[in-house]
């Protein structure tokens, strides 16, 4: 199949993002209140072309929160079906730094799991709550607000 110019086959374009489910020993989870839209989310962002997913999540968490992390394991893959964004979420443990507001986050807080559900919309809270279980990574699709029913 060709695109409208006939140059090369058309391929669906996706964006890949990474996020950290950073969990302290006391069970609190690192969250940010985004400066651009006011949403509470796990820290993360677009994966750069020249970095591995693990490098990307370490960079994004540090940039957005001031916290240095060690990546433990992939806990979920989440696709925004409406926007073509695939998010890889990694459970991480903090290993230094101090939480602070940044150019991307007006607030950085450590929340307990029950607080995560109260502060965040479902598509973001599930990413943190999924990270509390070990084993096979969760694979979920959503429309940007709500999870899609399992197929």
N, C-alpha and C positions, 0 to 999 in steps of 0.2 A: 504494500500500500504506500502511496506517495503523498507528500503534503501538497498544498496548493501550488507551490512553485515547481514541483516535480524534481527537486534536487536530490532529496534523500527520503528514506522512509520516515513517516511520522511516528514519533515515540511519545508516550505520555510523559510529561515532565513532573517530577516530584521534588519536593524540598525535604531534606533530612535535618531534623533538629535533635538535640540531646538535652537531657535534664537530669539533675541529681536529686535523688531521694536521700537526703543527708539525715542520718539518724544518730542522735547522741546516745550515750550509754543509759541515760535516764528515760529513753523512749521518745523524747521530743524530736520533732521533725522541722527542718529549716524551710521557711517559706518567705516569699517576698511579695510586697504589694507593688505591682508594676507602675512605674511613673507614667507610661503612655496611655494606659486604659483603666488603671485603678483596680485591676483584678488581682486576687491572691493566687499565686501559682508557685510550683517548685522552681528553683532557679535553673535557667537553661537558655538555649538559643540555637541558632543555625550552626551546623557543623561546617567548619572551613574545609576547603578542598585538600589542603596539605596536612590535615591532622587526622589521627585515628579517633574513633568515637570516645575512647577513654580520655585521650588528651583534650578533646573538645569539652567534655563534661567538667574536667578539672579546671580548665580555663574559664568556662562560663560561670561556674559557681564562685570562683575567686573574683571575677570581674563584677558580678552582681551583688555579692554579699560580703566580701572581705574574708571569707572562710576558705582555708585550704583543706582539700579532701583527698582521701585515698579511695579509689574505686574498688568495690568488692565484687559486684556481679550485675549483669543485665537482669532486670526484673520485669520489663515489659516493653512491648512494641505497640504503639498506638497510631492509628491512621485517621486523620481528619479527611473524611470522604469528600467533603465540599471543597476543600482547598488543596488537596493533594499533598498534605504535609505528613511525613512519617516521623514520629518521635520515638527515640530510643531512651529509655529511662534506666538509670543505674543506681543501685543502692550504694551509698558512700558513707564513710565515717569521717568525721572532722578530725584534722590532725594539726591545726594551728590557725592563727589569725583571729580577728575579732570582728563580729558582725557590725556592719555599718550601712547607712544609706549610701546609695551610689547614683550615678547618672541614669541607671535603669530601674532602680528600686527606691521608692520613697520610704519604705519600712522593711526591715528584716527582722523576723521573729522566729522563735522556737515554739512550736505548738504541739500539744498532745494529740493523738489520733482523733479523739472525739471533737476537738476544736477544729481540726482540719476539715471535717465534714461540715461544720457550721459556717466556716469562713469561705470555702471554695465551692465553685460549681463542680458538678459531678465529673466532668472530663478531666479535671485537674486533681481533685481529691482522690480519685481512684488510682492515679499514678503513684501517689504516696502510700495509700493503704495497700495496694498490691505489693509494694516493696517490703511489707512486714512479713510476708509469707516467703518461705524459701522453696526451692525446687524449680520446676520449669517456668520460664518467663511467661507472663500473661500476654495474650495477643488480642487486642480490642480495636474496634472501629467506632467512630463517632461522627457527628455532624457539626462539631464545634461547641456544642452545649450538652447534648445528651449522648449516652452510649447507644450504639445500634444493637438491636436484638441479636443474640448469638444465632449463627446459621446452622 
